[in-house]
Amino acid sequence: MGELEQAGLSAAVASAVGDVADAFEREGIPYVVIGGIASALYGRPRASDDLDILVAKIDAERTLDALAAAGFETERTNDQWIYKGFRDGVQVDVIFWLKGDLYLDDEMLARARRVDVGGHSVPVVPPEDLIVVKAIIHDEQTPRHWGDALGLVANCDDLDWDYLIHRGRHGARRLLALLVYAQSNDLLVSDDVVRKVFDVVYPSA
């Protein structure tokens, strides 16, 4: 089984990822891959026909132009947070705002990891940021986000815990709940990390 199949990526999705990467880099558009595909690329296989891309709001319009030039049908879905592109059964979600008031920023871009997808070097959101995003957007209707976050804790053995705590201030209660639950499932989260997040949530306790 090849690397893409192991990650749960179909040939159509892998092709879309590569074409999107080429289109955005031609136009000089900063971005990172997020969502289920990012989780899969970090070692938690999950089949998905949605490619989630995080861009800065200022770049949202030209992102649609770049997708159209790459053969995607595009739509201005919601001017507050998301546009979409479609091709060969693959949906590209161009996201420029995330629940918890999270945006693409310089720290995220600086720490993005380059991952090879079908011969294309693609910037993937740092796993620490992805854990925070997944913890914050998890709800009863989308329990997969919680599972993805736990999978990242389990599979990424080089997490920068100080950076995770720093980024997790956006949703410290959600992050604390996730890490305590991870400990209850015998995942390697230290008491010191839990205490630091606890102190963010309850500074006077």
N, CA and C atoms as an extended XYZ file, in Angstrom:
615
Properties=species:S:1:pos:R:3:atomname:S:1:resname:S:1:resid:I:1 pbc="F F F"
N         0.850       -1.203        0.000 N   MET     1
C         0.000        0.000        0.000 CA  MET     1
C         0.879        1.244        0.000 C   MET     1
N         0.598        2.217       -0.890 N   GLY     2
C         1.389        3.421       -0.980 CA  GLY     2
C         1.099        4.390        0.145 C   GLY     2
N         1.948        5.431        0.227 N   GLU     3
C         1.799        6.412        1.307 CA  GLU     3
C         0.462        7.131        1.252 C   GLU     3
N        -0.002        7.468        0.033 N   LEU     4
C        -1.266        8.188       -0.080 CA  LEU     4
C        -2.426        7.320        0.368 C   LEU     4
N        -2.406        6.030       -0.017 N   GLU     5
C        -3.468        5.141        0.413 CA  GLU     5
C        -3.440        4.954        1.921 C   GLU     5
N        -2.241        4.876        2.479 N   GLN     6
C        -2.125        4.732        3.928 CA  GLN     6
C        -2.711        5.947        4.642 C   GLN     6
N        -2.589        7.115        4.049 N   ALA     7
C        -3.148        8.325        4.650 CA  ALA     7
C        -4.642        8.450        4.392 C   ALA     7
N        -5.195        7.588        3.553 N   GLY     8
C        -6.613        7.648        3.248 CA  GLY     8
C        -6.949        8.623        2.133 C   GLY     8
N        -5.949        9.046        1.341 N   LEU     9
C        -6.191       10.005        0.267 CA  LEU     9
C        -6.404        9.276       -1.052 C   LEU     9
N        -7.507        9.592       -1.718 N   SER    10
C        -7.763        9.023       -3.032 CA  SER    10
C        -6.888        9.708       -4.070 C   SER    10
N        -6.824        9.112       -5.267 N   ALA    11
C        -6.033        9.705       -6.337 CA  ALA    11
C        -6.585       11.079       -6.717 C   ALA    11
N        -7.927       11.228       -6.714 N   ALA    12
C        -8.533       12.512       -7.072 CA  ALA    12
C        -8.183       13.588       -6.058 C   ALA    12
N        -8.200       13.224       -4.770 N   VAL    13
C        -7.854       14.192       -3.726 CA  VAL    13
C        -6.379       14.562       -3.825 C   VAL    13
N        -5.511       13.564       -4.001 N   ALA    14
C        -4.085       13.835       -4.105 CA  ALA    14
C        -3.789       14.741       -5.296 C   ALA    14
N        -4.476       14.505       -6.413 N   SER    15
C        -4.294       15.353       -7.589 CA  SER    15
C        -4.750       16.778       -7.307 C   SER    15
N        -5.881       16.914       -6.610 N   ALA    16
C        -6.384       18.248       -6.274 CA  ALA    16
C        -5.412       18.976       -5.356 C   ALA    16
N        -4.869       18.262       -4.370 N   VAL    17
C        -3.899       18.877       -3.455 CA  VAL    17
C        -2.707       19.412       -4.239 C   VAL    17
N        -2.196       18.603       -5.152 N   GLY    18
C        -1.044       19.022       -5.936 CA  GLY    18
C        -1.341       20.219       -6.821 C   GLY    18
N        -2.509       20.213       -7.467 N   ASP    19
C        -2.866       21.327       -8.355 CA  ASP    19
C        -3.118       22.608       -7.570 C   ASP    19
N        -3.742       22.472       -6.402 N   VAL    20
C        -3.964       23.641       -5.551 CA  VAL    20
C        -2.618       24.213       -5.095 C   VAL    20
N        -1.716       23.338       -4.686 N   ALA    21
C        -0.393       23.793       -4.244 CA  ALA    21
C         0.320       24.543       -5.365 C   ALA    21
N         0.280       23.984       -6.575 N   ASP    22
C         0.927       24.644       -7.708 CA  ASP    22
C         0.290       26.003       -7.996 C   ASP    22
N        -1.047       26.048       -7.975 N   ALA    23
C        -1.769       27.285       -8.301 CA  ALA    23
C        -1.476       28.376       -7.284 C   ALA    23
N        -1.490       28.017       -6.008 N   PHE    24
C        -1.267       29.016       -4.967 CA  PHE    24
C         0.181       29.503       -4.963 C   PHE    24
N         1.104       28.598       -5.210 N   GLU    25
C         2.508       29.008       -5.205 CA  GLU    25
C         2.831       29.872       -6.417 C   GLU    25
N         2.177       29.616       -7.561 N   ARG    26
C         2.377       30.492       -8.729 CA  ARG    26
C         1.940       31.919       -8.410 C   ARG    26
N         0.872       32.038       -7.647 N   GLU    27
C         0.323       33.358       -7.325 CA  GLU    27
C         0.911       33.943       -6.036 C   GLU    27
N         1.772       33.187       -5.362 N   GLY    28
C         2.379       33.681       -4.130 CA  GLY    28
C         1.380       33.829       -2.996 C   GLY    28
N         0.422       32.913       -2.903 N   ILE    29
C        -0.618       32.977       -1.873 CA  ILE    29
C        -0.176       32.143       -0.672 C   ILE    29
N         0.042       32.751        0.487 N   PRO    30
C         0.375       31.972        1.691 CA  PRO    30
C        -0.839       31.145        2.132 C   PRO    30
N        -0.604       29.900        2.523 N   TYR    31
C        -1.706       29.030        2.949 CA  TYR    31
C        -1.140       27.853        3.720 C   TYR    31
N        -2.041       27.159        4.413 N   VAL    32
C        -1.703       25.858        4.995 CA  VAL    32
C        -2.901       24.928        4.803 C   VAL    32
N        -2.608       23.647        4.669 N   VAL    33
C        -3.652       22.624        4.648 CA  VAL    33
C        -4.083       22.362        6.087 C   VAL    33
N        -5.401       22.327        6.313 N   ILE    34
C        -5.933       22.015        7.640 CA  ILE    34
C        -6.937       20.868        7.490 C   ILE    34
N        -7.749       20.639        8.513 N   GLY    35
C        -8.846       19.688        8.410 CA  GLY    35
C        -8.427       18.234        8.445 C   GLY    35
N        -9.342       17.398        7.947 N   GLY    36
C        -9.126       15.956        7.998 CA  GLY    36
C        -7.936       15.490        7.198 C   GLY    36
N        -7.659       16.146        6.069 N   ILE    37
C        -6.510       15.740        5.257 CA  ILE    37
C        -5.210       16.042        5.994 C   ILE    37
N        -5.149       17.170        6.695 N   ALA    38
C        -3.959       17.451        7.502 CA  ALA    38
C        -3.780       16.381        8.567 C   ALA    38
N        -4.880       15.987        9.220 N   SER    39
C        -4.804       14.916       10.221 CA  SER    39
C        -4.288       13.632        9.596 C   SER    39
N        -4.787       13.313        8.396 N   ALA    40
C        -4.351       12.099        7.709 CA  ALA    40
C        -2.865       12.148        7.381 C   ALA    40
N        -2.396       13.310        6.940 N   LEU    41
C        -0.983       13.435        6.584 CA  LEU    41
C        -0.072       13.333        7.803 C   LEU    41
N        -0.619       13.603        8.990 N   TYR    42
C         0.154       13.443       10.225 CA  TYR    42
C         0.010       12.048       10.825 C   TYR    42
N        -0.652       11.144       10.111 N   GLY    43
C        -0.635        9.763       10.552 CA  GLY    43
C        -1.924        9.225       11.116 C   GLY    43
N        -3.027        9.978       10.978 N   ARG    44
C        -4.326        9.454       11.394 CA  ARG    44
C        -5.194        9.297       10.142 C   ARG    44
N        -5.111        8.139        9.459 N   PRO    45
C        -5.833        7.969        8.195 CA  PRO    45
C        -7.330        8.206        8.359 C   PRO    45
N        -7.879        9.026        7.457 N   ARG    46
C        -9.327        9.255        7.429 CA  ARG    46
C        -9.696        9.684        6.025 C   ARG    46
N       -10.515        8.870        5.364 N   ALA    47
C       -10.921        9.189        4.004 CA  ALA    47
C       -11.715       10.491        3.990 C   ALA    47
N       -11.411       11.353        3.027 N   SER    48
C       -12.107       12.628        2.909 CA  SER    48
C       -12.015       13.120        1.481 C   SER    48
N       -13.122       13.649        0.965 N   ASP    49
C       -13.117       14.270       -0.351 CA  ASP    49
C       -13.109       15.789       -0.237 C   ASP    49
N       -12.931       16.293        0.988 N   ASP    50
C       -12.856       17.731        1.220 CA  ASP    50
C       -11.412       18.119        1.531 C   ASP    50
N       -10.916       19.098        0.811 N   LEU    51
C        -9.594       19.658        1.072 CA  LEU    51
C        -9.791       21.020        1.723 C   LEU    51
N        -9.396       21.143        2.984 N   ASP    52
C        -9.556       22.394        3.722 CA  ASP    52
C        -8.250       23.177        3.675 C   ASP    52
N        -8.346       24.412        3.181 N   ILE    53
C        -7.198       25.299        3.042 CA  ILE    53
C        -7.464       26.551        3.876 C   ILE    53
N        -6.490       26.950        4.684 N   LEU    54
C        -6.613       28.183        5.464 CA  LEU    54
C        -5.756       29.265        4.818 C   LEU    54
N        -6.396       30.388        4.497 N   VAL    55
C        -5.700       31.533        3.912 CA  VAL    55
C        -6.052       32.779        4.709 C   VAL    55
N        -5.331       33.848        4.483 N   ALA    56
C        -5.681       35.136        5.083 CA  ALA    56
C        -6.875       35.719        4.337 C   ALA    56
N        -7.730       36.424        5.073 N   LYS    57
C        -8.924       36.999        4.437 CA  LYS    57
C        -8.563       37.910        3.270 C   LYS    57
N        -7.463       38.632        3.391 N   ILE    58
C        -7.058       39.539        2.325 CA  ILE    58
C        -6.752       38.806        1.024 C   ILE    58
N        -6.438       37.500        1.128 N   ASP    59
C        -6.104       36.702       -0.049 CA  ASP    59
C        -7.271       35.867       -0.567 C   ASP    59
N        -8.440       35.962        0.062 N   ALA    60
C        -9.543       35.065       -0.279 CA  ALA    60
C        -9.978       35.204       -1.735 C   ALA    60
N       -10.101       36.430       -2.217 N   GLU    61
C       -10.561       36.650       -3.592 CA  GLU    61
C        -9.589       36.075       -4.614 C   GLU    61
N        -8.311       36.368       -4.462 N   ARG    62
C        -7.364       35.865       -5.449 CA  ARG    62
C        -7.150       34.367       -5.320 C   ARG    62
N        -7.502       33.812       -4.147 N   THR    63
C        -7.489       32.358       -4.005 CA  THR    63
C        -8.526       31.740       -4.934 C   THR    63
N        -9.720       32.328       -4.989 N   LEU    64
C       -10.748       31.831       -5.904 CA  LEU    64
C       -10.293       31.947       -7.355 C   LEU    64
N        -9.651       33.046       -7.694 N   ASP    65
C        -9.141       33.216       -9.063 CA  ASP    65
C        -8.112       32.132       -9.393 C   ASP    65
N        -7.245       31.817       -8.431 N   ALA    66
C        -6.227       30.789       -8.659 CA  ALA    66
C        -6.870       29.420       -8.845 C   ALA    66
N        -7.916       29.134       -8.064 N   LEU    67
C        -8.620       27.861       -8.214 CA  LEU    67
C        -9.303       27.779       -9.579 C   LEU    67
N        -9.941       28.864       -9.993 N   ALA    68
C       -10.610       28.869      -11.295 CA  ALA    68
C        -9.604       28.619      -12.419 C   ALA    68
N        -8.427       29.222      -12.315 N   ALA    69
C        -7.393       29.029      -13.330 CA  ALA    69
C        -6.893       27.587      -13.366 C   ALA    69
N        -7.041       26.875      -12.223 N   ALA    70
C        -6.608       25.477      -12.141 CA  ALA    70
C        -7.735       24.505      -12.503 C   ALA    70
N        -8.864       25.031      -13.001 N   GLY    71
C        -9.936       24.170      -13.488 CA  GLY    71
C       -11.017       23.837      -12.477 C   GLY    71
N       -11.063       24.565      -11.373 N   PHE    72
C       -12.103       24.345      -10.375 CA  PHE    72
C       -13.280       25.292      -10.619 C   PHE    72
N       -14.501       24.782      -10.414 N   GLU    73
C       -15.659       25.664      -10.317 CA  GLU    73
C       -15.631       26.298       -8.927 C   GLU    73
N       -15.946       27.574       -8.847 N   THR    74
C       -15.806       28.273       -7.566 CA  THR    74
C       -17.106       28.965       -7.170 C   THR    74
N       -17.241       29.201       -5.860 N   GLU    75
C       -18.385       29.960       -5.353 CA  GLU    75
C       -17.962       30.758       -4.121 C   GLU    75
N       -18.558       31.950       -3.996 N   ARG    76
C       -18.354       32.784       -2.807 CA  ARG    76
C       -19.411       32.348       -1.792 C   ARG    76
N       -19.129       31.306       -1.064 N   THR    77
C       -20.125       30.655       -0.221 CA  THR    77
C       -20.599       31.554        0.913 C   THR    77
N       -19.674       32.112        1.656 N   ASN    78
C       -20.003       32.962        2.796 CA  ASN    78
C       -18.846       33.942        2.988 C   ASN    78
N       -19.128       35.223        2.792 N   ASP    79
C       -18.063       36.222        2.849 CA  ASP    79
C       -17.480       36.414        4.234 C   ASP    79
N       -18.084       35.777        5.249 N   GLN    80
C       -17.574       35.897        6.615 CA  GLN    80
C       -16.453       34.914        6.900 C   GLN    80
N       -16.481       33.728        6.195 N   TRP    81
C       -15.481       32.744        6.606 CA  TRP    81
C       -15.075       31.717        5.558 C   TRP    81
N       -15.847       31.499        4.470 N   ILE    82
C       -15.496       30.376        3.605 CA  ILE    82
C       -15.942       30.602        2.159 C   ILE    82
N       -15.062       30.217        1.211 N   TYR    83
C       -15.403       30.078       -0.196 CA  TYR    83
C       -15.134       28.616       -0.569 C   TYR    83
N       -15.619       28.199       -1.753 N   LYS    84
C       -15.462       26.796       -2.133 CA  LYS    84
C       -15.050       26.665       -3.594 C   LYS    84
N       -14.372       25.549       -3.863 N   GLY    85
C       -14.051       25.154       -5.222 CA  GLY    85
C       -14.409       23.682       -5.401 C   GLY    85
N       -14.745       23.286       -6.648 N   PHE    86
C       -15.181       21.918       -6.921 CA  PHE    86
C       -14.551       21.426       -8.219 C   PHE    86
N       -14.083       20.158       -8.167 N   ARG    87
C       -13.552       19.529       -9.369 CA  ARG    87
C       -13.455       18.028       -9.163 C   ARG    87
N       -13.979       17.271      -10.107 N   ASP    88
C       -13.852       15.804      -10.098 CA  ASP    88
C       -14.275       15.189       -8.770 C   ASP    88
N       -15.360       15.702       -8.189 N   GLY    89
C       -15.871       15.138       -6.944 CA  GLY    89
C       -15.139       15.572       -5.698 C   GLY    89
N       -14.140       16.441       -5.858 N   VAL    90
C       -13.373       16.941       -4.715 CA  VAL    90
C       -13.822       18.372       -4.415 C   VAL    90
N       -14.070       18.637       -3.148 N   GLN    91
C       -14.456       19.974       -2.707 CA  GLN    91
C       -13.287       20.624       -1.978 C   GLN    91
N       -12.941       21.832       -2.383 N   VAL    92
C       -11.894       22.605       -1.722 CA  VAL    92
C       -12.567       23.705       -0.906 C   VAL    92
N       -12.404       23.648        0.397 N   ASP    93
C       -12.926       24.689        1.273 CA  ASP    93
C       -11.814       25.707        1.538 C   ASP    93
N       -12.009       26.911        1.058 N   VAL    94
C       -11.061       28.003        1.286 CA  VAL    94
C       -11.560       28.775        2.502 C   VAL    94
N       -10.882       28.605        3.625 N   ILE    95
C       -11.346       29.120        4.909 CA  ILE    95
C       -10.461       30.286        5.335 C   ILE    95
N       -11.091       31.354        5.795 N   PHE    96
C       -10.306       32.508        6.255 CA  PHE    96
C       -10.743       32.983        7.641 C   PHE    96
N       -11.557       32.210        8.305 N   TRP    97
C       -11.912       32.434        9.720 CA  TRP    97
C       -12.332       31.102       10.300 C   TRP    97
N       -11.902       30.822       11.529 N   LEU    98
C       -12.264       29.584       12.207 CA  LEU    98
C       -12.903       29.903       13.555 C   LEU    98
N       -13.810       29.032       13.977 N   LYS    99
C       -14.436       29.157       15.288 CA  LYS    99
C       -13.360       29.346       16.358 C   LYS    99
N       -13.620       30.250       17.292 N   GLY   100
C       -12.615       30.601       18.282 CA  GLY   100
C       -11.827       31.829       17.866 C   GLY   100
N       -12.250       32.434       16.737 N   ASP   101
C       -11.582       33.622       16.202 CA  ASP   101
C       -10.134       33.323       15.837 C   ASP   101
N        -9.935       32.204       15.158 N   LEU   102
C        -8.607       31.786       14.720 CA  LEU   102
C        -8.420       32.141       13.249 C   LEU   102
N        -7.224       32.602       12.921 N   TYR   103
C        -6.883       33.011       11.564 CA  TYR   103
C        -5.502       32.472       11.209 C   TYR   103
N        -5.217       32.463        9.909 N   LEU   104
C        -3.845       32.213        9.471 CA  LEU   104
C        -2.981       33.383        9.922 C   LEU   104
N        -1.869       33.089       10.577 N   ASP   105
C        -0.984       34.161       11.031 CA  ASP   105
C         0.475       33.773       10.807 C   ASP   105
N         1.368       34.692       11.136 N   ASP   106
C         2.788       34.474       10.852 CA  ASP   106
C         3.360       33.295       11.636 C   ASP   106
N         2.929       33.118       12.885 N   GLU   107
C         3.435       31.992       13.674 CA  GLU   107
C         3.064       30.668       13.029 C   GLU   107
N         1.822       30.570       12.584 N   MET   108
C         1.358       29.341       11.950 CA  MET   108
C         2.135       29.063       10.665 C   MET   108
N         2.332       30.098        9.860 N   LEU   109
C         3.063       29.921        8.608 CA  LEU   109
C         4.519       29.538        8.858 C   LEU   109
N         5.139       30.156        9.865 N   ALA   110
C         6.547       29.886       10.148 CA  ALA   110
C         6.768       28.447       10.602 C   ALA   110
N         5.769       27.881       11.275 N   ARG   111
C         5.916       26.531       11.812 CA  ARG   111
C         5.253       25.463       10.942 C   ARG   111
N         4.658       25.857        9.823 N   ALA   112
C         4.033       24.871        8.944 CA  ALA   112
C         5.054       23.821        8.519 C   ALA   112
N         4.600       22.595        8.387 N   ARG   113
C         5.486       21.496        7.996 CA  ARG   113
C         5.240       21.152        6.527 C   ARG   113
N         6.314       20.986        5.784 N   ARG   114
C         6.190       20.609        4.377 CA  ARG   114
C         6.049       19.097        4.286 C   ARG   114
N         4.990       18.671        3.617 N   VAL   115
C         4.704       17.248        3.452 CA  VAL   115
C         4.586       16.948        1.966 C   VAL   115
N         5.177       15.857        1.531 N   ASP   116
C         5.100       15.463        0.135 CA  ASP   116
C         3.777       14.764       -0.146 C   ASP   116
N         3.035       15.286       -1.097 N   VAL   117
C         1.790       14.661       -1.544 CA  VAL   117
C         1.892       14.462       -3.056 C   VAL   117
N         2.134       13.225       -3.455 N   GLY   118
C         2.230       12.919       -4.877 CA  GLY   118
C         3.275       13.715       -5.611 C   GLY   118
N         4.408       13.990       -4.948 N   GLY   119
C         5.481       14.725       -5.584 CA  GLY   119
C         5.395       16.232       -5.415 C   GLY   119
N         4.389       16.709       -4.679 N   HIS   120
C         4.246       18.142       -4.412 CA  HIS   120
C         4.535       18.410       -2.943 C   HIS   120
N         5.347       19.404       -2.668 N   SER   121
C         5.644       19.793       -1.290 CA  SER   121
C         4.563       20.766       -0.820 C   SER   121
N         3.803       20.349        0.172 N   VAL   122
C         2.610       21.080        0.591 CA  VAL   122
C         2.775       21.539        2.035 C   VAL   122
N         2.500       22.832        2.340 N   PRO   123
C         2.584       23.292        3.729 CA  PRO   123
C         1.346       22.863        4.526 C   PRO   123
N         1.576       22.150        5.586 N   VAL   124
C         0.494       21.647        6.439 CA  VAL   124
C         0.553       22.385        7.770 C   VAL   124
N        -0.612       22.755        8.274 N   VAL   125
C        -0.689       23.474        9.540 CA  VAL   125
C         0.114       22.738       10.612 C   VAL   125
N         0.820       23.448       11.495 N   PRO   126
C         1.553       22.751       12.559 CA  PRO   126
C         0.604       21.857       13.363 C   PRO   126
N         1.060       20.686       13.779 N   PRO   127
C         0.158       19.782       14.512 CA  PRO   127
C        -0.380       20.410       15.785 C   PRO   127
N         0.413       21.264       16.420 N   GLU   128
C        -0.057       21.916       17.655 CA  GLU   128
C        -1.262       22.811       17.366 C   GLU   128
N        -1.194       23.589       16.282 N   ASP   129
C        -2.325       24.434       15.905 CA  ASP   129
C        -3.530       23.592       15.504 C   ASP   129
N        -3.270       22.483       14.825 N   LEU   130
C        -4.374       21.619       14.394 CA  LEU   130
C        -5.081       21.007       15.595 C   LEU   130
N        -4.326       20.622       16.619 N   ILE   131
C        -4.943       20.106       17.844 CA  ILE   131
C        -5.863       21.160       18.457 C   ILE   131
N        -5.380       22.406       18.530 N   VAL   132
C        -6.184       23.490       19.099 CA  VAL   132
C        -7.449       23.703       18.268 C   VAL   132
N        -7.291       23.760       16.947 N   VAL   133
C        -8.447       23.959       16.068 CA  VAL   133
C        -9.465       22.842       16.265 C   VAL   133
N        -8.995       21.602       16.264 N   LYS   134
C        -9.901       20.467       16.397 CA  LYS   134
C       -10.618       20.477       17.748 C   LYS   134
N        -9.896       20.829       18.809 N   ALA   135
C       -10.511       20.875       20.134 CA  ALA   135
C       -11.591       21.948       20.195 C   ALA   135
N       -11.354       23.091       19.543 N   ILE   136
C       -12.296       24.203       19.619 CA  ILE   136
C       -13.531       23.955       18.749 C   ILE   136
N       -13.363       23.414       17.546 N   ILE   137
C       -14.510       23.273       16.651 CA  ILE   137
C       -15.304       21.992       16.893 C   ILE   137
N       -14.786       21.091       17.712 N   HIS   138
C       -15.528       19.868       18.050 CA  HIS   138
C       -16.880       20.211       18.650 C   HIS   138
N       -17.915       19.498       18.204 N   ASP   139
C       -19.221       19.589       18.853 CA  ASP   139
C       -19.936       18.257       18.696 C   ASP   139
N       -21.154       18.188       19.191 N   GLU   140
C       -21.880       16.907       19.210 CA  GLU   140
C       -22.125       16.384       17.806 C   GLU   140
N       -22.280       17.286       16.841 N   GLN   141
C       -22.571       16.870       15.468 CA  GLN   141
C       -21.311       16.428       14.716 C   GLN   141
N       -20.145       16.807       15.210 N   THR   142
C       -18.898       16.470       14.505 CA  THR   142
C       -17.877       15.886       15.480 C   THR   142
N       -18.176       14.710       16.043 N   PRO   143
C       -17.249       14.111       17.012 CA  PRO   143
C       -15.912       13.705       16.413 C   PRO   143
N       -15.848       13.638       15.083 N   ARG   144
C       -14.578       13.243       14.448 CA  ARG   144
C       -13.446       14.205       14.796 C   ARG   144
N       -13.775       15.476       15.067 N   HIS   145
C       -12.721       16.442       15.383 CA  HIS   145
C       -12.007       16.075       16.686 C   HIS   145
N       -12.761       15.626       17.664 N   TRP   146
C       -12.175       15.187       18.939 CA  TRP   146
C       -11.255       14.000       18.696 C   TRP   146
N       -11.746       13.038       17.901 N   GLY   147
C       -10.921       11.874       17.583 CA  GLY   147
C        -9.663       12.243       16.827 C   GLY   147
N        -9.783       13.190       15.895 N   ASP   148
C        -8.604       13.650       15.153 CA  ASP   148
C        -7.570       14.262       16.098 C   ASP   148
N        -8.046       15.100       17.036 N   ALA   149
C        -7.125       15.754       17.978 CA  ALA   149
C        -6.403       14.721       18.836 C   ALA   149
N        -7.137       13.736       19.321 N   LEU   150
C        -6.511       12.684       20.121 CA  LEU   150
C        -5.521       11.884       19.281 C   LEU   150
N        -5.863       11.648       18.032 N   GLY   151
C        -4.944       10.937       17.146 CA  GLY   151
C        -3.653       11.701       16.929 C   GLY   151
N        -3.747       13.013       16.838 N   LEU   152
C        -2.540       13.835       16.692 CA  LEU   152
C        -1.670       13.754       17.939 C   LEU   152
N        -2.293       13.809       19.121 N   VAL   153
C        -1.534       13.673       20.372 CA  VAL   153
C        -0.825       12.321       20.403 C   VAL   153
N        -1.517       11.291       19.933 N   ALA   154
C        -0.944        9.942       19.966 CA  ALA   154
C         0.151        9.745       18.924 C   ALA   154
N        -0.014       10.342       17.738 N   ASN   155
C         0.871       10.028       16.615 CA  ASN   155
C         2.051       10.974       16.449 C   ASN   155
N         1.928       12.189       16.961 N   CYS   156
C         3.006       13.175       16.788 CA  CYS   156
C         3.895       13.165       18.024 C   CYS   156
N         5.033       12.504       17.925 N   ASP   157
C         5.893       12.339       19.100 CA  ASP   157
C         6.876       13.493       19.281 C   ASP   157
N         6.759       14.531       18.438 N   ASP   158
C         7.672       15.672       18.553 CA  ASP   158
C         6.901       16.976       18.766 C   ASP   158
N         5.754       16.897       19.427 N   LEU   159
C         4.973       18.103       19.677 CA  LEU   159
C         5.756       19.100       20.524 C   LEU   159
N         5.632       20.360       20.177 N   ASP   160
C         6.206       21.434       20.981 CA  ASP   160
C         5.123       21.849       21.984 C   ASP   160
N         5.231       21.322       23.197 N   TRP   161
C         4.155       21.514       24.176 CA  TRP   161
C         4.026       22.966       24.609 C   TRP   161
N         5.137       23.689       24.695 N   ASP   162
C         5.062       25.101       25.064 CA  ASP   162
C         4.318       25.896       23.994 C   ASP   162
N         4.588       25.583       22.734 N   TYR   163
C         3.872       26.255       21.647 CA  TYR   163
C         2.396       25.874       21.667 C   TYR   163
N         2.104       24.612       21.924 N   LEU   164
C         0.703       24.167       22.007 CA  LEU   164
C        -0.045       24.941       23.091 C   LEU   164
N         0.572       25.086       24.252 N   ILE   165
C        -0.070       25.823       25.356 CA  ILE   165
C        -0.269       27.285       24.957 C   ILE   165
N         0.748       27.863       24.331 N   HIS   166
C         0.661       29.255       23.874 CA  HIS   166
C        -0.497       29.438       22.899 C   HIS   166
N        -0.600       28.553       21.906 N   ARG   167
C        -1.650       28.677       20.908 CA  ARG   167
C        -3.017       28.313       21.489 C   ARG   167
N        -3.009       27.446       22.492 N   GLY   168
C        -4.254       26.981       23.082 CA  GLY   168
C        -4.957       27.994       23.962 C   GLY   168
N        -4.353       29.141       24.173 N   ARG   169
C        -5.005       30.182       24.974 CA  ARG   169
C        -6.299       30.660       24.324 C   ARG   169
N        -6.426       30.452       23.021 N   HIS   170
C        -7.668       30.816       22.334 CA  HIS   170
C        -8.850       29.979       22.833 C   HIS   170
N        -8.577       28.776       23.244 N   GLY   171
C        -9.644       27.876       23.702 CA  GLY   171
C        -9.130       26.973       24.803 C   GLY   171
N        -8.634       27.592       25.874 N   ALA   172
C        -7.914       26.844       26.908 CA  ALA   172
C        -8.792       25.797       27.594 C   ALA   172
N       -10.065       26.103       27.819 N   ARG   173
C       -10.928       25.115       28.471 CA  ARG   173
C       -11.105       23.872       27.610 C   ARG   173
N       -11.297       24.077       26.313 N   ARG   174
C       -11.415       22.938       25.401 CA  ARG   174
C       -10.116       22.130       25.376 C   ARG   174
N        -8.982       22.833       25.329 N   LEU   175
C        -7.697       22.144       25.285 CA  LEU   175
C        -7.462       21.378       26.578 C   LEU   175
N        -7.788       21.976       27.722 N   LEU   176
C        -7.618       21.292       28.998 CA  LEU   176
C        -8.441       20.017       29.037 C   LEU   176
N        -9.699       20.095       28.606 N   ALA   177
C       -10.568       18.907       28.592 CA  ALA   177
C        -9.982       17.815       27.712 C   ALA   177
N        -9.467       18.212       26.550 N   LEU   178
C        -8.885       17.237       25.631 CA  LEU   178
C        -7.679       16.543       26.247 C   LEU   178
N        -6.781       17.321       26.864 N   LEU   179
C        -5.547       16.749       27.396 CA  LEU   179
C        -5.802       15.858       28.603 C   LEU   179
N        -6.754       16.244       29.458 N   VAL   180
C        -7.105       15.380       30.592 CA  VAL   180
C        -7.715       14.077       30.078 C   VAL   180
N        -8.568       14.175       29.067 N   TYR   181
C        -9.147       12.960       28.481 CA  TYR   181
C        -8.060       12.094       27.848 C   TYR   181
N        -7.092       12.741       27.182 N   ALA   182
C        -5.985       11.990       26.593 CA  ALA   182
C        -5.216       11.225       27.668 C   ALA   182
N        -4.963       11.874       28.796 N   GLN   183
C        -4.295       11.178       29.899 CA  GLN   183
C        -5.109        9.983       30.375 C   GLN   183
N        -6.429       10.146       30.430 N   SER   184
C        -7.286        9.046       30.902 CA  SER   184
C        -7.253        7.856       29.962 C   SER   184
N        -6.798        8.098       28.719 N   ASN   185
C        -6.640        7.018       27.744 CA  ASN   185
C        -5.178        6.611       27.586 C   ASN   185
N        -4.374        6.993       28.582 N   ASP   186
C        -2.970        6.578       28.637 CA  ASP   186
C        -2.118        7.133       27.494 C   ASP   186
N        -2.534        8.269       26.926 N   LEU   187
C        -1.675        8.940       25.951 CA  LEU   187
C        -0.634        9.763       26.697 C   LEU   187
N         0.509        9.990       26.058 N   LEU   188
C         1.641       10.605       26.737 CA  LEU   188
C         1.489       12.118       26.804 C   LEU   188
N         0.734       12.563       27.798 N   VAL   189
C         0.597       13.980       28.110 CA  VAL   189
C         1.046       14.151       29.556 C   VAL   189
N         2.036       14.993       29.782 N   SER   190
C         2.601       15.092       31.131 CA  SER   190
C         1.688       15.891       32.055 C   SER   190
N         1.815       15.612       33.350 N   ASP   191
C         1.077       16.391       34.343 CA  ASP   191
C         1.469       17.859       34.289 C   ASP   191
N         2.732       18.134       33.970 N   ASP   192
C         3.199       19.518       33.902 CA  ASP   192
C         2.461       20.294       32.814 C   ASP   192
N         2.247       19.656       31.657 N   VAL   193
C         1.508       20.304       30.570 CA  VAL   193
C         0.071       20.570       31.003 C   VAL   193
N        -0.561       19.580       31.615 N   VAL   194
C        -1.943       19.750       32.068 CA  VAL   194
C        -2.024       20.874       33.091 C   VAL   194
N        -1.076       20.927       34.013 N   ARG   195
C        -1.070       21.962       35.045 CA  ARG   195
C        -0.924       23.359       34.415 C   ARG   195
N        -0.074       23.487       33.412 N   LYS   196
C         0.118       24.782       32.770 CA  LYS   196
C        -1.159       25.260       32.080 C   LYS   196
N        -1.858       24.345       31.418 N   VAL   197
C        -3.119       24.723       30.771 CA  VAL   197
C        -4.172       25.019       31.839 C   VAL   197
N        -4.182       24.226       32.909 N   PHE   198
C        -5.096       24.476       34.030 CA  PHE   198
C        -4.891       25.879       34.589 C   PHE   198
N        -3.639       26.291       34.728 N   ASP   199
C        -3.332       27.614       35.278 CA  ASP   199
C        -3.802       28.733       34.349 C   ASP   199
N        -3.833       28.455       33.030 N   VAL   200
C        -4.368       29.437       32.103 CA  VAL   200
C        -5.869       29.598       32.310 C   VAL   200
N        -6.558       28.470       32.519 N   VAL   201
C        -8.016       28.498       32.691 CA  VAL   201
C        -8.396       29.035       34.058 C   VAL   201
N        -7.672       28.590       35.092 N   TYR   202
C        -7.998       28.946       36.471 CA  TYR   202
C        -6.767       29.580       37.136 C   TYR   202
N        -6.420       30.813       36.772 N   PRO   203
C        -5.169       31.415       37.229 CA  PRO   203
C        -5.066       31.602       38.726 C   PRO   203
N        -6.162       31.657       39.437 N   SER   204
C        -6.099       31.905       40.883 CA  SER   204
C        -6.396       30.656       41.697 C   SER   204
N        -6.556       29.509       41.021 N   ALA   205
C        -6.901       28.278       41.753 CA  ALA   205
C        -5.683       27.718       42.477 C   ALA   205
